[in-house]
Amino acid sequence: MDNVNSKVISTLNDLVETARDGRKGYETAADAVDNPQMKSEFHRLAHQRATFVSELESTAQSLGGSTTEKTTLEGAALQAAGAVHRGWINLKSAIGANDSKAILSECENGDAAALKAYDNALNDKDLPVNVLTLIQRQKQEIEAAKQTITTLKQAY
């Protein structure tokens, strides 16, 4: 595998982790709220992120890469550190407080962190067109999701 491909696969792997965190975050948020509209929206966004994961994984595989989860102790520690970095860390405390507005804020933070990850990926000038198109489309969907969360928060 050449350097360009391994760099692209590394970028895709970062986004897979970002999307996995988003899925877990939204699933956790959905389980924590009673409001049917919020619950439905969180489930929809969790499903959206699961779709992102499979799209990113199949794209990496088409380039000869793999996006298998690291389940080693080191991998678990890195995953936990990554979750902090990816903006979902305070979701548990918001849930503990049973505060829907705080949960919505944490979802906004998670999506803001995801958007940073997508922006970083889009700064890679070596991305093939199909990868670039996929990342741009997913980023637009995250922007729309973040706007939806912001709107829900303002209505709350």
Biotite code that builds the C-alpha atoms (Angstrom):
import biotite.structure as struc

atoms = struc.array([
    struc.Atom([0.000, 0.000, 0.000], chain_id="A", res_id=1, res_name="MET", atom_name="CA", element="C"),
    struc.Atom([1.407, 3.406, -0.931], chain_id="A", res_id=2, res_name="ASP", atom_name="CA", element="C"),
    struc.Atom([1.761, 6.333, 1.448], chain_id="A", res_id=3, res_name="ASN", atom_name="CA", element="C"),
    struc.Atom([-1.164, 8.252, -0.018], chain_id="A", res_id=4, res_name="VAL", atom_name="CA", element="C"),
    struc.Atom([-3.523, 5.307, 0.478], chain_id="A", res_id=5, res_name="ASN", atom_name="CA", element="C"),
    struc.Atom([-2.335, 4.659, 4.032], chain_id="A", res_id=6, res_name="SER", atom_name="CA", element="C"),
    struc.Atom([-2.799, 8.353, 4.853], chain_id="A", res_id=7, res_name="LYS", atom_name="CA", element="C"),
    struc.Atom([-6.326, 8.300, 3.390], chain_id="A", res_id=8, res_name="VAL", atom_name="CA", element="C"),
    struc.Atom([-7.133, 5.110, 5.340], chain_id="A", res_id=9, res_name="ILE", atom_name="CA", element="C"),
    struc.Atom([-5.812, 6.725, 8.523], chain_id="A", res_id=10, res_name="SER", atom_name="CA", element="C"),
    struc.Atom([-8.088, 9.725, 7.876], chain_id="A", res_id=11, res_name="THR", atom_name="CA", element="C"),
    struc.Atom([-11.042, 7.385, 7.312], chain_id="A", res_id=12, res_name="LEU", atom_name="CA", element="C"),
    struc.Atom([-10.229, 5.495, 10.527], chain_id="A", res_id=13, res_name="ASN", atom_name="CA", element="C"),
    struc.Atom([-10.276, 8.758, 12.505], chain_id="A", res_id=14, res_name="ASP", atom_name="CA", element="C"),
    struc.Atom([-13.703, 9.569, 11.082], chain_id="A", res_id=15, res_name="LEU", atom_name="CA", element="C"),
    struc.Atom([-14.955, 6.034, 11.830], chain_id="A", res_id=16, res_name="VAL", atom_name="CA", element="C"),
    struc.Atom([-14.047, 6.607, 15.501], chain_id="A", res_id=17, res_name="GLU", atom_name="CA", element="C"),
    struc.Atom([-15.740, 10.012, 15.416], chain_id="A", res_id=18, res_name="THR", atom_name="CA", element="C"),
    struc.Atom([-18.908, 8.514, 13.929], chain_id="A", res_id=19, res_name="ALA", atom_name="CA", element="C"),
    struc.Atom([-18.867, 5.604, 16.419], chain_id="A", res_id=20, res_name="ARG", atom_name="CA", element="C"),
    struc.Atom([-18.653, 8.069, 19.297], chain_id="A", res_id=21, res_name="ASP", atom_name="CA", element="C"),
    struc.Atom([-21.533, 10.048, 17.836], chain_id="A", res_id=22, res_name="GLY", atom_name="CA", element="C"),
    struc.Atom([-23.630, 6.899, 17.517], chain_id="A", res_id=23, res_name="ARG", atom_name="CA", element="C"),
    struc.Atom([-22.899, 5.890, 21.114], chain_id="A", res_id=24, res_name="LYS", atom_name="CA", element="C"),
    struc.Atom([-23.505, 9.436, 22.330], chain_id="A", res_id=25, res_name="GLY", atom_name="CA", element="C"),
    struc.Atom([-26.858, 9.723, 20.593], chain_id="A", res_id=26, res_name="TYR", atom_name="CA", element="C"),
    struc.Atom([-27.931, 6.236, 21.745], chain_id="A", res_id=27, res_name="GLU", atom_name="CA", element="C"),
    struc.Atom([-27.058, 7.208, 25.315], chain_id="A", res_id=28, res_name="THR", atom_name="CA", element="C"),
    struc.Atom([-28.930, 10.509, 24.975], chain_id="A", res_id=29, res_name="ALA", atom_name="CA", element="C"),
    struc.Atom([-31.998, 8.748, 23.496], chain_id="A", res_id=30, res_name="ALA", atom_name="CA", element="C"),
    struc.Atom([-32.124, 6.357, 26.448], chain_id="A", res_id=31, res_name="ASP", atom_name="CA", element="C"),
    struc.Atom([-31.857, 9.249, 28.896], chain_id="A", res_id=32, res_name="ALA", atom_name="CA", element="C"),
    struc.Atom([-34.685, 11.519, 27.775], chain_id="A", res_id=33, res_name="VAL", atom_name="CA", element="C"),
    struc.Atom([-38.450, 11.151, 28.194], chain_id="A", res_id=34, res_name="ASP", atom_name="CA", element="C"),
    struc.Atom([-39.475, 13.713, 25.580], chain_id="A", res_id=35, res_name="ASN", atom_name="CA", element="C"),
    struc.Atom([-40.703, 11.661, 22.579], chain_id="A", res_id=36, res_name="PRO", atom_name="CA", element="C"),
    struc.Atom([-39.550, 14.234, 20.009], chain_id="A", res_id=37, res_name="GLN", atom_name="CA", element="C"),
    struc.Atom([-36.021, 14.330, 21.461], chain_id="A", res_id=38, res_name="MET", atom_name="CA", element="C"),
    struc.Atom([-35.902, 10.546, 21.860], chain_id="A", res_id=39, res_name="LYS", atom_name="CA", element="C"),
    struc.Atom([-36.935, 10.105, 18.217], chain_id="A", res_id=40, res_name="SER", atom_name="CA", element="C"),
    struc.Atom([-34.401, 12.662, 16.995], chain_id="A", res_id=41, res_name="GLU", atom_name="CA", element="C"),
    struc.Atom([-31.568, 11.101, 19.014], chain_id="A", res_id=42, res_name="PHE", atom_name="CA", element="C"),
    struc.Atom([-32.440, 7.641, 17.640], chain_id="A", res_id=43, res_name="HIS", atom_name="CA", element="C"),
    struc.Atom([-32.470, 9.048, 14.099], chain_id="A", res_id=44, res_name="ARG", atom_name="CA", element="C"),
    struc.Atom([-29.053, 10.641, 14.598], chain_id="A", res_id=45, res_name="LEU", atom_name="CA", element="C"),
    struc.Atom([-27.620, 7.473, 16.169], chain_id="A", res_id=46, res_name="ALA", atom_name="CA", element="C"),
    struc.Atom([-28.794, 5.568, 13.087], chain_id="A", res_id=47, res_name="HIS", atom_name="CA", element="C"),
    struc.Atom([-27.306, 8.266, 10.822], chain_id="A", res_id=48, res_name="GLN", atom_name="CA", element="C"),
    struc.Atom([-23.902, 7.871, 12.516], chain_id="A", res_id=49, res_name="ARG", atom_name="CA", element="C"),
    struc.Atom([-24.104, 4.067, 12.238], chain_id="A", res_id=50, res_name="ALA", atom_name="CA", element="C"),
    struc.Atom([-24.643, 4.571, 8.494], chain_id="A", res_id=51, res_name="THR", atom_name="CA", element="C"),
    struc.Atom([-21.614, 6.908, 8.411], chain_id="A", res_id=52, res_name="PHE", atom_name="CA", element="C"),
    struc.Atom([-19.492, 4.188, 10.059], chain_id="A", res_id=53, res_name="VAL", atom_name="CA", element="C"),
    struc.Atom([-20.448, 1.592, 7.458], chain_id="A", res_id=54, res_name="SER", atom_name="CA", element="C"),
    struc.Atom([-19.895, 4.043, 4.560], chain_id="A", res_id=55, res_name="GLU", atom_name="CA", element="C"),
    struc.Atom([-16.467, 5.022, 5.882], chain_id="A", res_id=56, res_name="LEU", atom_name="CA", element="C"),
    struc.Atom([-15.493, 1.414, 6.580], chain_id="A", res_id=57, res_name="GLU", atom_name="CA", element="C"),
    struc.Atom([-16.472, 0.199, 3.124], chain_id="A", res_id=58, res_name="SER", atom_name="CA", element="C"),
    struc.Atom([-14.573, 3.116, 1.559], chain_id="A", res_id=59, res_name="THR", atom_name="CA", element="C"),
    struc.Atom([-11.441, 2.250, 3.579], chain_id="A", res_id=60, res_name="ALA", atom_name="CA", element="C"),
    struc.Atom([-11.802, -1.408, 2.581], chain_id="A", res_id=61, res_name="GLN", atom_name="CA", element="C"),
    struc.Atom([-12.111, -0.450, -1.089], chain_id="A", res_id=62, res_name="SER", atom_name="CA", element="C"),
    struc.Atom([-8.697, 1.248, -0.717], chain_id="A", res_id=63, res_name="LEU", atom_name="CA", element="C"),
    struc.Atom([-7.208, -1.895, 0.828], chain_id="A", res_id=64, res_name="GLY", atom_name="CA", element="C"),
    struc.Atom([-7.486, -0.736, 4.423], chain_id="A", res_id=65, res_name="GLY", atom_name="CA", element="C"),
    struc.Atom([-9.203, -1.998, 7.500], chain_id="A", res_id=66, res_name="SER", atom_name="CA", element="C"),
    struc.Atom([-11.087, -0.180, 10.239], chain_id="A", res_id=67, res_name="THR", atom_name="CA", element="C"),
    struc.Atom([-11.292, -2.917, 12.821], chain_id="A", res_id=68, res_name="THR", atom_name="CA", element="C"),
    struc.Atom([-11.820, -1.717, 16.371], chain_id="A", res_id=69, res_name="GLU", atom_name="CA", element="C"),
    struc.Atom([-8.802, -1.973, 18.627], chain_id="A", res_id=70, res_name="LYS", atom_name="CA", element="C"),
    struc.Atom([-9.904, -3.963, 21.641], chain_id="A", res_id=71, res_name="THR", atom_name="CA", element="C"),
    struc.Atom([-6.525, -4.113, 23.358], chain_id="A", res_id=72, res_name="THR", atom_name="CA", element="C"),
    struc.Atom([-6.098, -2.411, 26.710], chain_id="A", res_id=73, res_name="LEU", atom_name="CA", element="C"),
    struc.Atom([-4.107, 0.311, 24.955], chain_id="A", res_id=74, res_name="GLU", atom_name="CA", element="C"),
    struc.Atom([-6.867, 0.574, 22.353], chain_id="A", res_id=75, res_name="GLY", atom_name="CA", element="C"),
    struc.Atom([-9.507, 0.929, 25.068], chain_id="A", res_id=76, res_name="ALA", atom_name="CA", element="C"),
    struc.Atom([-7.500, 3.682, 26.770], chain_id="A", res_id=77, res_name="ALA", atom_name="CA", element="C"),
    struc.Atom([-7.019, 5.456, 23.455], chain_id="A", res_id=78, res_name="LEU", atom_name="CA", element="C"),
    struc.Atom([-10.722, 5.091, 22.726], chain_id="A", res_id=79, res_name="GLN", atom_name="CA", element="C"),
    struc.Atom([-11.637, 6.651, 26.077], chain_id="A", res_id=80, res_name="ALA", atom_name="CA", element="C"),
    struc.Atom([-9.163, 9.479, 25.508], chain_id="A", res_id=81, res_name="ALA", atom_name="CA", element="C"),
    struc.Atom([-10.567, 9.919, 22.018], chain_id="A", res_id=82, res_name="GLY", atom_name="CA", element="C"),
    struc.Atom([-14.115, 10.144, 23.341], chain_id="A", res_id=83, res_name="ALA", atom_name="CA", element="C"),
    struc.Atom([-13.000, 13.008, 25.598], chain_id="A", res_id=84, res_name="VAL", atom_name="CA", element="C"),
    struc.Atom([-11.349, 14.661, 22.626], chain_id="A", res_id=85, res_name="HIS", atom_name="CA", element="C"),
    struc.Atom([-14.384, 14.092, 20.441], chain_id="A", res_id=86, res_name="ARG", atom_name="CA", element="C"),
    struc.Atom([-16.666, 16.064, 22.717], chain_id="A", res_id=87, res_name="GLY", atom_name="CA", element="C"),
    struc.Atom([-18.945, 13.471, 24.313], chain_id="A", res_id=88, res_name="TRP", atom_name="CA", element="C"),
    struc.Atom([-17.312, 13.313, 27.765], chain_id="A", res_id=89, res_name="ILE", atom_name="CA", element="C"),
    struc.Atom([-19.807, 15.369, 29.792], chain_id="A", res_id=90, res_name="ASN", atom_name="CA", element="C"),
    struc.Atom([-22.875, 13.549, 28.473], chain_id="A", res_id=91, res_name="LEU", atom_name="CA", element="C"),
    struc.Atom([-22.911, 11.134, 31.433], chain_id="A", res_id=92, res_name="LYS", atom_name="CA", element="C"),
    struc.Atom([-23.008, 13.954, 34.001], chain_id="A", res_id=93, res_name="SER", atom_name="CA", element="C"),
    struc.Atom([-25.785, 15.721, 32.068], chain_id="A", res_id=94, res_name="ALA", atom_name="CA", element="C"),
    struc.Atom([-27.740, 12.457, 32.130], chain_id="A", res_id=95, res_name="ILE", atom_name="CA", element="C"),
    struc.Atom([-27.049, 12.012, 35.840], chain_id="A", res_id=96, res_name="GLY", atom_name="CA", element="C"),
    struc.Atom([-28.549, 15.441, 36.429], chain_id="A", res_id=97, res_name="ALA", atom_name="CA", element="C"),
    struc.Atom([-31.522, 14.408, 34.268], chain_id="A", res_id=98, res_name="ASN", atom_name="CA", element="C"),
    struc.Atom([-31.256, 17.754, 32.519], chain_id="A", res_id=99, res_name="ASP", atom_name="CA", element="C"),
    struc.Atom([-32.546, 17.638, 28.933], chain_id="A", res_id=100, res_name="SER", atom_name="CA", element="C"),
    struc.Atom([-31.085, 21.023, 28.045], chain_id="A", res_id=101, res_name="LYS", atom_name="CA", element="C"),
    struc.Atom([-27.652, 19.904, 29.304], chain_id="A", res_id=102, res_name="ALA", atom_name="CA", element="C"),
    struc.Atom([-27.980, 16.661, 27.313], chain_id="A", res_id=103, res_name="ILE", atom_name="CA", element="C"),
    struc.Atom([-28.779, 18.697, 24.185], chain_id="A", res_id=104, res_name="LEU", atom_name="CA", element="C"),
    struc.Atom([-25.746, 20.908, 24.900], chain_id="A", res_id=105, res_name="SER", atom_name="CA", element="C"),
    struc.Atom([-23.500, 17.851, 25.138], chain_id="A", res_id=106, res_name="GLU", atom_name="CA", element="C"),
    struc.Atom([-24.876, 16.573, 21.835], chain_id="A", res_id=107, res_name="CYS", atom_name="CA", element="C"),
    struc.Atom([-24.022, 19.968, 20.333], chain_id="A", res_id=108, res_name="GLU", atom_name="CA", element="C"),
    struc.Atom([-20.491, 19.663, 21.756], chain_id="A", res_id=109, res_name="ASN", atom_name="CA", element="C"),
    struc.Atom([-20.140, 16.168, 20.295], chain_id="A", res_id=110, res_name="GLY", atom_name="CA", element="C"),
    struc.Atom([-21.199, 17.392, 16.883], chain_id="A", res_id=111, res_name="ASP", atom_name="CA", element="C"),
    struc.Atom([-18.924, 20.442, 17.125], chain_id="A", res_id=112, res_name="ALA", atom_name="CA", element="C"),
    struc.Atom([-15.996, 18.098, 17.811], chain_id="A", res_id=113, res_name="ALA", atom_name="CA", element="C"),
    struc.Atom([-17.099, 15.878, 14.907], chain_id="A", res_id=114, res_name="ALA", atom_name="CA", element="C"),
    struc.Atom([-17.160, 18.896, 12.596], chain_id="A", res_id=115, res_name="LEU", atom_name="CA", element="C"),
    struc.Atom([-13.565, 19.728, 13.608], chain_id="A", res_id=116, res_name="LYS", atom_name="CA", element="C"),
    struc.Atom([-12.533, 16.162, 12.772], chain_id="A", res_id=117, res_name="ALA", atom_name="CA", element="C"),
    struc.Atom([-14.255, 16.412, 9.392], chain_id="A", res_id=118, res_name="TYR", atom_name="CA", element="C"),
    struc.Atom([-12.629, 19.806, 8.705], chain_id="A", res_id=119, res_name="ASP", atom_name="CA", element="C"),
    struc.Atom([-9.221, 18.301, 9.528], chain_id="A", res_id=120, res_name="ASN", atom_name="CA", element="C"),
    struc.Atom([-9.932, 15.420, 7.150], chain_id="A", res_id=121, res_name="ALA", atom_name="CA", element="C"),
    struc.Atom([-10.969, 17.833, 4.397], chain_id="A", res_id=122, res_name="LEU", atom_name="CA", element="C"),
    struc.Atom([-7.636, 19.674, 4.768], chain_id="A", res_id=123, res_name="ASN", atom_name="CA", element="C"),
    struc.Atom([-5.941, 16.564, 3.339], chain_id="A", res_id=124, res_name="ASP", atom_name="CA", element="C"),
    struc.Atom([-5.233, 17.532, -0.280], chain_id="A", res_id=125, res_name="LYS", atom_name="CA", element="C"),
    struc.Atom([-4.503, 13.897, -1.270], chain_id="A", res_id=126, res_name="ASP", atom_name="CA", element="C"),
    struc.Atom([-8.040, 12.599, -0.779], chain_id="A", res_id=127, res_name="LEU", atom_name="CA", element="C"),
    struc.Atom([-9.474, 10.810, -3.809], chain_id="A", res_id=128, res_name="PRO", atom_name="CA", element="C"),
    struc.Atom([-12.635, 12.447, -5.192], chain_id="A", res_id=129, res_name="VAL", atom_name="CA", element="C"),
    struc.Atom([-14.953, 9.666, -3.949], chain_id="A", res_id=130, res_name="ASN", atom_name="CA", element="C"),
    struc.Atom([-13.561, 9.989, -0.400], chain_id="A", res_id=131, res_name="VAL", atom_name="CA", element="C"),
    struc.Atom([-13.719, 13.779, -0.516], chain_id="A", res_id=132, res_name="LEU", atom_name="CA", element="C"),
    struc.Atom([-17.349, 13.652, -1.684], chain_id="A", res_id=133, res_name="THR", atom_name="CA", element="C"),
    struc.Atom([-18.307, 11.190, 1.074], chain_id="A", res_id=134, res_name="LEU", atom_name="CA", element="C"),
    struc.Atom([-16.631, 13.276, 3.800], chain_id="A", res_id=135, res_name="ILE", atom_name="CA", element="C"),
    struc.Atom([-18.194, 16.523, 2.538], chain_id="A", res_id=136, res_name="GLN", atom_name="CA", element="C"),
    struc.Atom([-21.683, 14.960, 2.458], chain_id="A", res_id=137, res_name="ARG", atom_name="CA", element="C"),
    struc.Atom([-21.345, 13.495, 5.954], chain_id="A", res_id=138, res_name="GLN", atom_name="CA", element="C"),
    struc.Atom([-20.058, 16.835, 7.250], chain_id="A", res_id=139, res_name="LYS", atom_name="CA", element="C"),
    struc.Atom([-23.120, 18.599, 5.811], chain_id="A", res_id=140, res_name="GLN", atom_name="CA", element="C"),
    struc.Atom([-25.379, 16.066, 7.536], chain_id="A", res_id=141, res_name="GLU", atom_name="CA", element="C"),
    struc.Atom([-23.588, 16.657, 10.859], chain_id="A", res_id=142, res_name="ILE", atom_name="CA", element="C"),
    struc.Atom([-23.998, 20.432, 10.399], chain_id="A", res_id=143, res_name="GLU", atom_name="CA", element="C"),
    struc.Atom([-27.729, 19.886, 9.813], chain_id="A", res_id=144, res_name="ALA", atom_name="CA", element="C"),
    struc.Atom([-27.935, 17.602, 12.877], chain_id="A", res_id=145, res_name="ALA", atom_name="CA", element="C"),
    struc.Atom([-26.168, 20.190, 15.037], chain_id="A", res_id=146, res_name="LYS", atom_name="CA", element="C"),
    struc.Atom([-28.626, 22.843, 13.820], chain_id="A", res_id=147, res_name="GLN", atom_name="CA", element="C"),
    struc.Atom([-31.541, 20.546, 14.698], chain_id="A", res_id=148, res_name="THR", atom_name="CA", element="C"),
    struc.Atom([-30.137, 20.013, 18.201], chain_id="A", res_id=149, res_name="ILE", atom_name="CA", element="C"),
    struc.Atom([-29.652, 23.768, 18.630], chain_id="A", res_id=150, res_name="THR", atom_name="CA", element="C"),
    struc.Atom([-33.263, 24.349, 17.541], chain_id="A", res_id=151, res_name="THR", atom_name="CA", element="C"),
    struc.Atom([-34.514, 21.705, 19.983], chain_id="A", res_id=152, res_name="LEU", atom_name="CA", element="C"),
    struc.Atom([-32.474, 23.290, 22.760], chain_id="A", res_id=153, res_name="LYS", atom_name="CA", element="C"),
    struc.Atom([-33.916, 26.751, 22.032], chain_id="A", res_id=154, res_name="GLN", atom_name="CA", element="C"),
    struc.Atom([-37.441, 25.318, 22.066], chain_id="A", res_id=155, res_name="ALA", atom_name="CA", element="C"),
    struc.Atom([-36.877, 23.609, 25.388], chain_id="A", res_id=156, res_name="TYR", atom_name="CA", element="C"),
])
